Amino acid sequence: MNARMKALSDAGVSIWLDDLSRERLASGNLARLVEEHCVVGVTTNPTIFAAALADGERYAAQVAELKASGASVDETIFELTTTDVQQACDVLAPVHGATGGVDGRVSIEVEPALARDSEATVAMARRLWDRVDRPNLLIKIPATEEGLPAIAAAIAQGISVNVTLIFSLDRYRKVMDAYLYGLEQAAAEGRDLSGIHSVASFFVSRVDSDVDPQLPEGSELRGRAALANARLAYAAYQEVFGGERFAALAGANPQRPLWASTGVKDTAYPDTLYVSELVVADTVNTMPEKTLLAFADHGEVEGDTVSGRAAEARAVIDALEAADISYDDVVRRLETEGLQKFDDSWDELVETVRVALEKA
């Protein structure tokens, strides 16, 4: 067991891998990461699947079978991705059992074209949930305004959800409200709340990628916006899930914050910045393999780097406003760009699968 990763895990951070491929599954690589690097979850997205399909021969047989059956591109995507996720759920099933359902989770995303359609999102979430048919699955639903009622409806149906694409603190509070409303509806219908889980994926590095270019060279605010935003999010999490509304939901699980987009984009910063500076209990950090291995090699855990720092974080946001960098403009722009990347990612997967079907 890698000592640095164990220290991170012991600090209360659930280490999830932001990657999946059939090669990683078949070769035993994912199982080794679980055993040696404390990996207790996996997140996926269309870009990850597109890269896996483009680089891997292990999909050829299933693609050929699907082509022979007359499957469309969308049907092929559905079958290929749910097969991988189902197998990953099985690899992580022992972790799921050992953690009482908290970890051992694998996420799969609803089609991005549905991001502005609440009812269609819920229907796709149900279809994915039923197809994978594993209790340790999470359905990724984006935190758009239209996504909020879909999140609540999925939770009410007993579907565990990874809420993705969160940038703003205001939207994050609405996400937590949607989760609690969904739990309240589930309780009213007599569901066992203990089996319903959720994480809220708060995107980190993209905030600095937007803010830093707006600051002068040498500004002491460079590289601080993303961490400030995340620390304020954690303070909001503590407030909401330490409150009376959640306490009234007997047996319910808190919706843990998940730090997403934790790969460092700016080489001027340490490559483990968004891991070492976001160490706090009851959170998830989903890392690309490059970041995970960097932390395993030289990352340091120096205690809780989040709790009690809300005032300091708020001062950073205020200083940015004073420098004419509008927080509201930044997070609005990031959500718009995130949705566009969401669409582009899906288009890339569609094209990759179309080519694979042609070649089969």
PARODO-422759 format. One record per residue (C-alpha): residue number from 1; residue in one letter; y, z, x. Coordinates in pm, 1 decimal, decimal comma. Layout:
<nodes>
     k   r      north         up       east
   NUM   A          Y          Z          X
...
</nodes>
This chain:
<nodes>
     k   r      north         up       east
     1   M        0,0        0,0        0,0
     2   N      337,5     -101,9      142,2
     3   A      532,0      218,3      209,6
     4   R      874,1       73,8      118,2
     5   M      753,5      -61,1     -213,3
     6   K      576,7      266,4     -287,0
     7   A      899,0      456,3     -219,2
     8   L     1081,1      228,0     -462,2
     9   S      811,3      278,5     -723,0
    10   D      811,3      654,6     -667,5
    11   A     1189,0      651,6     -733,3
    12   G     1111,7      533,9    -1086,5
    13   V     1174,8      161,9    -1044,1
    14   S      909,0      -63,7    -1196,1
    15   I      860,8     -360,5     -962,1
    16   W      806,8     -688,3    -1143,0
    17   L      754,5    -1028,7     -986,3
    18   D      979,0    -1309,3    -1110,8
    19   D      719,6    -1582,0    -1064,6
    20   L      383,4    -1703,2    -1190,0
    21   S      152,2    -1994,8    -1119,6
    22   R     -211,5    -2078,0    -1172,9
    23   E     -251,0    -2091,2     -793,9
    24   R     -117,4    -1736,1     -767,4
    25   L     -366,2    -1627,8    -1034,1
    26   A     -671,2    -1816,5     -906,5
    27   S     -619,4    -1725,5     -541,2
    28   G     -596,0    -1355,2     -617,9
    29   N     -238,5    -1340,6     -485,4
    30   L     -103,7    -1167,5     -796,3
    31   A     -383,7     -911,4     -786,7
    32   R     -304,5     -842,4     -418,6
    33   L       64,5     -794,1     -494,5
    34   V      -34,3     -543,1     -760,0
    35   E     -260,4     -358,6     -516,9
    36   E      -48,5     -376,6     -201,1
    37   H      314,2     -408,7     -319,1
    38   C      321,9     -195,3     -634,2
    39   V      390,3     -494,9     -859,0
    40   V      345,8     -378,5    -1218,3
    41   G      482,9     -672,1    -1417,6
    42   V      561,6    -1043,2    -1419,4
    43   T      847,8    -1246,0    -1565,2
    44   T      843,2    -1621,2    -1617,3
    45   N     1079,5    -1897,3    -1723,4
    46   P     1055,9    -2276,2    -1765,8
    47   T     1176,7    -2345,0    -1409,6
    48   I      899,8    -2126,2    -1270,5
    49   F      640,3    -2313,4    -1476,2
    50   A      787,8    -2652,5    -1379,3
    51   A      761,3    -2563,1    -1009,3
    52   A      404,3    -2439,2    -1054,7
    53   L      300,1    -2755,4    -1237,8
    54   A      469,4    -2987,0     -990,7
    55   D      308,1    -2820,3     -688,8
    56   G      -32,7    -2722,3     -823,0
    57   E     -351,9    -2919,2     -874,2
    58   R     -510,8    -2640,8    -1073,6
    59   Y     -351,6    -2766,5    -1395,1
    60   A     -500,0    -3116,8    -1373,2
    61   A     -818,1    -3049,7    -1571,1
    62   Q     -639,4    -2879,8    -1860,8
    63   V     -369,4    -3150,1    -1866,3
    64   A     -640,4    -3417,7    -1885,0
    65   E     -813,9    -3234,8    -2171,3
    66   L     -488,6    -3199,7    -2360,4
    67   K     -404,1    -3565,3    -2308,6
    68   A     -747,8    -3667,5    -2435,2
    69   S     -692,2    -3457,0    -2746,5
    70   G     -362,5    -3635,8    -2814,6
    71   A     -141,5    -3335,4    -2743,8
    72   S      232,6    -3396,4    -2730,6
    73   V      451,4    -3282,1    -2441,5
    74   D      560,1    -2972,6    -2636,6
    75   E      202,2    -2888,9    -2733,1
    76   T       94,8    -2930,0    -2371,3
    77   I      371,5    -2699,8    -2249,9
    78   F      266,7    -2440,7    -2506,5
    79   E      -97,9    -2448,6    -2404,3
    80   L      -41,1    -2455,1    -2027,8
    81   T      211,4    -2172,6    -2022,6
    82   T       32,6    -1945,0    -2265,9
    83   T     -291,0    -1989,7    -2070,3
    84   D     -122,2    -1872,6    -1749,2
    85   V       48,7    -1582,0    -1921,7
    86   Q     -271,2    -1473,6    -2094,1
    87   Q     -452,4    -1468,4    -1758,6
    88   A     -167,9    -1274,8    -1596,9
    89   C     -184,2    -1022,4    -1881,6
    90   D     -553,0     -975,0    -1802,4
    91   V     -479,6     -919,2    -1431,2
    92   L     -222,7     -654,9    -1524,8
    93   A     -428,3     -494,8    -1801,7
    94   P     -539,5     -201,2    -1580,6
    95   V     -174,1     -125,5    -1500,4
    96   H      -91,4     -144,9    -1869,8
    97   G     -362,3      107,0    -1945,8
    98   A     -275,0      340,2    -1659,5
    99   T       94,3      353,7    -1757,6
   100   G       35,5      406,1    -2127,3
   101   G      166,4       59,4    -2208,2
   102   V      497,0       98,1    -2027,0
   103   D      416,7     -146,3    -1746,2
   104   G      155,9     -412,0    -1679,7
   105   R      382,2     -645,0    -1877,1
   106   V      407,5    -1025,0    -1864,1
   107   S      699,9    -1211,3    -2022,4
   108   I      710,4    -1558,7    -2174,9
   109   E     1023,3    -1726,7    -2306,8
   110   V     1094,2    -1884,0    -2643,9
   111   E     1208,4    -2245,6    -2630,4
   112   P     1580,3    -2249,9    -2539,8
   113   A     1667,9    -2502,1    -2810,4
   114   L     1611,4    -2215,2    -3054,2
   115   A     1869,1    -1983,2    -2894,6
   116   R     2118,1    -2047,7    -3176,5
   117   D     1861,4    -2029,8    -3458,4
   118   S     1749,6    -1678,9    -3552,7
   119   E     1469,6    -1770,8    -3792,7
   120   A     1319,5    -2035,4    -3564,3
   121   T     1330,6    -1789,6    -3273,4
   122   V     1135,3    -1529,2    -3470,4
   123   A      881,0    -1791,5    -3576,4
   124   M      828,4    -1904,6    -3216,2
   125   A      806,6    -1543,2    -3098,6
   126   R      531,1    -1483,3    -3353,5
   127   R      349,1    -1802,3    -3251,2
   128   L      356,1    -1705,5    -2881,3
   129   W      254,5    -1346,7    -2960,3
   130   D      -44,1    -1459,0    -3167,1
   131   R     -153,6    -1726,6    -2916,3
   132   V     -151,5    -1503,3    -2608,1
   133   D     -296,7    -1216,7    -2812,4
   134   R     -252,1     -946,4    -2549,5
   135   P      -86,9     -606,1    -2607,0
   136   N       92,2     -623,4    -2271,1
   137   L      286,6     -938,9    -2356,6
   138   L      666,3     -947,5    -2386,4
   139   I      846,7    -1229,4    -2568,7
   140   K     1174,7    -1325,7    -2401,2
   141   I     1456,6    -1375,1    -2652,4
   142   P     1810,7    -1450,3    -2530,8
   143   A     2088,1    -1207,7    -2620,3
   144   T     2304,7    -1460,7    -2801,8
   145   E     2479,3    -1355,0    -3122,5
   146   E     2208,2    -1548,2    -3310,5
   147   G     1943,4    -1386,5    -3093,9
   148   L     2035,7    -1033,1    -3202,1
   149   P     1887,1    -1052,4    -3554,4
   150   A     1583,7    -1229,8    -3409,2
   151   I     1532,9     -940,8    -3166,1
   152   A     1552,1     -688,8    -3448,7
   153   A     1314,8     -891,5    -3667,9
   154   A     1057,7     -935,0    -3390,6
   155   I     1062,5     -564,4    -3309,7
   156   A     1028,1     -481,5    -3679,9
   157   Q      711,5     -695,6    -3684,3
   158   G      566,9     -502,1    -3391,6
   159   I      632,4     -776,2    -3133,3
   160   S      739,5     -638,6    -2794,5
   161   V     1049,5     -811,7    -2658,5
   162   N     1219,5     -881,5    -2327,3
   163   V     1582,8     -942,5    -2420,7
   164   T     1720,0    -1184,3    -2164,1
   165   L     2052,4    -1332,6    -2056,6
   166   I     2265,5    -1018,3    -2089,3
   167   F     2593,0    -1018,7    -1896,5
   168   S     2846,3     -813,3    -2092,0
   169   L     2848,9     -444,6    -2171,0
   170   D     2957,1     -513,5    -2528,1
   171   R     2664,1     -748,6    -2584,5
   172   Y     2429,8     -499,0    -2419,6
   173   R     2530,6     -234,2    -2671,5
   174   K     2457,3     -482,2    -2951,1
   175   V     2116,0     -548,9    -2794,7
   176   M     2034,4     -178,0    -2795,5
   177   D     2154,7     -156,0    -3155,7
   178   A     1929,4     -449,1    -3252,8
   179   Y     1631,4     -279,3    -3088,1
   180   L     1694,3       48,8    -3266,7
   181   Y     1745,2     -129,8    -3599,3
   182   G     1416,3     -313,3    -3546,5
   183   L     1240,0       15,4    -3474,2
   184   E     1390,9      170,8    -3786,7
   185   Q     1261,2     -120,1    -3993,8
   186   A      918,7      -92,6    -3829,5
   187   A      907,8      280,1    -3905,1
   188   A     1004,9      214,9    -4267,8
   189   E      707,0      -21,4    -4291,8
   190   G      475,4      242,4    -4150,9
   191   R      417,9       84,6    -3809,2
   192   D      315,4      291,5    -3508,0
   193   L      627,2      280,0    -3290,4
   194   S      443,3      390,4    -2976,8
   195   G      294,4       42,7    -2935,5
   196   I      630,4     -138,9    -2947,2
   197   H      804,7     -191,3    -2613,3
   198   S     1117,7     -365,7    -2493,3
   199   V     1328,5     -422,6    -2185,0
   200   A     1687,9     -546,4    -2171,4
   201   S     1739,7     -794,8    -1888,1
   202   F     2085,0     -742,3    -1742,0
   203   F     2171,9    -1025,5    -1502,2
   204   V     2318,9     -904,8    -1174,2
   205   S     2388,4    -1146,9     -887,1
   206   R     2548,8    -1414,1    -1104,0
   207   V     2839,5    -1177,9    -1170,5
   208   D     2930,0    -1167,9     -801,2
   209   S     2874,7    -1543,4     -775,0
   210   D     3145,2    -1590,6    -1038,2
   211   V     3388,1    -1317,8     -931,9
   212   D     3382,8    -1341,3     -551,9
   213   P     3529,1    -1695,0     -525,7
   214   Q     3826,1    -1573,0     -731,0
   215   L     3904,7    -1301,7     -475,0
   216   P     4087,6    -1350,9     -144,9
   217   E     3890,0    -1343,3      179,8
   218   G     3845,1     -987,7      297,8
   219   S     3901,8     -830,8      -45,6
   220   E     3731,8     -493,3      -75,8
   221   L     3626,0     -595,4     -427,9
   222   R     3393,5     -868,8     -302,7
   223   G     3028,7     -792,3     -375,0
   224   R     3112,2     -499,2     -601,8
   225   A     3149,2     -645,9     -949,9
   226   A     2779,5     -704,7    -1017,0
   227   L     2674,1     -355,2     -916,2
   228   A     2961,9     -200,2    -1111,8
   229   N     2858,6     -392,1    -1423,2
   230   A     2495,6     -283,7    -1386,3
   231   R     2587,6       81,3    -1327,3
   232   L     2803,0       84,0    -1638,6
   233   A     2510,9      -67,7    -1827,8
   234   Y     2285,7      215,5    -1712,9
   235   A     2543,0      471,6    -1830,0
   236   A     2542,0      301,3    -2171,9
   237   Y     2160,6      313,4    -2174,1
   238   Q     2163,2      686,5    -2104,2
   239   E     2415,6      744,0    -2381,4
   240   V     2230,6      544,4    -2646,5
   241   F     1876,3      655,8    -2569,0
   242   G     1984,6     1013,1    -2516,7
   243   G     2140,5     1013,3    -2863,3
   244   E     2036,5     1131,9    -3207,4
   245   R     1956,4      788,3    -3347,9
   246   F     1681,0      726,5    -3095,4
   247   A     1558,5     1085,5    -3110,1
   248   A     1494,5     1042,1    -3483,0
   249   L     1240,9      765,2    -3411,6
   250   A      927,9      967,7    -3347,2
   251   G      700,0      814,5    -3087,1
   252   A      936,5      529,4    -2999,6
   253   N      980,4      397,8    -2646,5
   254   P     1325,9      354,5    -2493,4
   255   Q     1433,9       -1,5    -2416,8
   256   R     1450,5       12,4    -2038,3
   257   P     1720,4     -173,9    -1846,8
   258   L     1576,2     -456,5    -1637,2
   259   W     1775,9     -581,5    -1339,4
   260   A     1737,4     -960,2    -1337,8
   261   S     1880,7    -1222,5    -1103,7
   262   T     1838,3     -987,1     -809,6
   263   G     1802,0    -1252,1     -540,4
   264   V     2111,4    -1245,8     -319,1
   265   K     2308,6    -1570,4     -332,9
   266   D     2568,8    -1489,7      -63,3
   267   T     2424,8    -1465,7      288,9
   268   A     2710,1    -1233,7      383,9
   269   Y     2532,9     -959,4      188,0
   270   P     2206,8     -780,8      271,3
   271   D     1914,6     -968,1      114,9
   272   T     1798,8     -648,5      -56,7
   273   L     2142,6     -552,9     -194,9
   274   Y     2056,6     -576,4     -564,9
   275   V     1743,3     -370,6     -516,9
   276   S     1852,8      -89,5     -286,2
   277   E     2182,9      -38,1     -473,5
   278   L     2018,4      -23,8     -816,8
   279   V     1756,7      244,0     -757,4
   280   V     1730,2      472,5    -1058,7
   281   A     1448,2      606,3    -1274,1
   282   D     1331,3      432,0    -1590,6
   283   T     1442,9       84,3    -1487,2
   284   V     1273,7     -242,7    -1396,9
   285   N     1371,6     -470,3    -1109,0
   286   T     1225,1     -819,8    -1139,3
   287   M     1239,4     -995,0     -803,9
   288   P     1168,0    -1343,4     -677,9
   289   E      894,7    -1326,4     -414,9
   290   K     1144,7    -1380,6     -132,1
   291   T     1341,1    -1070,5     -233,9
   292   L     1025,6     -867,8     -293,2
   293   L      888,8     -945,0       51,6
   294   A     1227,7     -879,9      211,8
   295   F     1235,5     -533,2       59,0
   296   A      875,8     -470,0      163,5
   297   D      978,8     -561,6      518,7
   298   H     1310,0     -378,3      561,1
   299   G     1435,4     -237,7      231,9
   300   E     1547,2      123,7      219,7
   301   V     1528,9      375,6      -64,8
   302   E     1798,5      636,6      -21,7
   303   G     1775,0      821,1     -349,1
   304   D     1937,7      740,4     -681,5
   305   T     2213,3      482,9     -623,4
   306   V     2317,6      447,7     -989,0
   307   S     2346,0      777,4    -1178,6
   308   G     2683,9      946,9    -1189,7
   309   R     2871,1      639,9    -1066,0
   310   A     3011,6      513,2    -1395,3
   311   A     3368,7      623,9    -1319,4
   312   E     3356,5      449,3     -981,9
   313   A     3214,3      138,3    -1148,8
   314   R     3482,8      140,3    -1417,4
   315   A     3747,7      159,8    -1143,2
   316   V     3605,8     -160,9     -991,3
   317   I     3629,1     -345,0    -1323,8
   318   D     3984,8     -214,4    -1372,7
   319   A     4079,3     -329,3    -1023,0
   320   L     3947,6     -677,1    -1100,4
   321   E     4158,8     -687,0    -1416,6
   322   A     4458,9     -581,6    -1208,9
   323   A     4383,1     -875,8     -979,2
   324   D     4400,7    -1108,8    -1284,1
   325   I     4022,5    -1150,7    -1307,2
   326   S     3933,9    -1102,7    -1671,1
   327   Y     3600,8     -929,5    -1726,8
   328   D     3572,7    -1084,4    -2073,7
   329   D     3630,9    -1432,5    -1932,2
   330   V     3370,9    -1379,3    -1658,8
   331   V     3091,6    -1263,6    -1890,6
   332   R     3174,6    -1528,5    -2153,1
   333   R     3158,6    -1799,4    -1889,0
   334   L     2833,7    -1662,7    -1747,7
   335   E     2666,0    -1661,0    -2088,4
   336   T     2773,7    -2021,1    -2151,4
   337   E     2647,2    -2126,5    -1808,4
   338   G     2330,2    -1924,5    -1858,1
   339   L     2249,9    -2102,1    -2181,7
   340   Q     2313,2    -2437,6    -2013,8
   341   K     2080,0    -2342,4    -1728,4
   342   F     1831,6    -2231,0    -1993,7
   343   D     1844,2    -2580,2    -2149,1
   344   D     1834,3    -2757,3    -1812,0
   345   S     1534,0    -2548,4    -1710,5
   346   W     1348,8    -2652,0    -2024,9
   347   D     1438,6    -3018,4    -1971,4
   348   E     1296,1    -2992,6    -1619,8
   349   L      971,2    -2850,6    -1757,0
   350   V      950,5    -3121,5    -2024,8
   351   E      993,6    -3394,2    -1764,5
   352   T      737,5    -3236,5    -1531,3
   353   V      480,1    -3217,5    -1808,9
   354   R      558,5    -3570,7    -1929,2
   355   V      487,8    -3702,3    -1579,3
   356   A      169,5    -3495,8    -1554,1
   357   L       43,6    -3638,3    -1882,9
   358   E      117,5    -3991,6    -1769,3
   359   K      -76,6    -3939,1    -1449,1
   360   A     -372,7    -3768,4    -1614,6
</nodes>
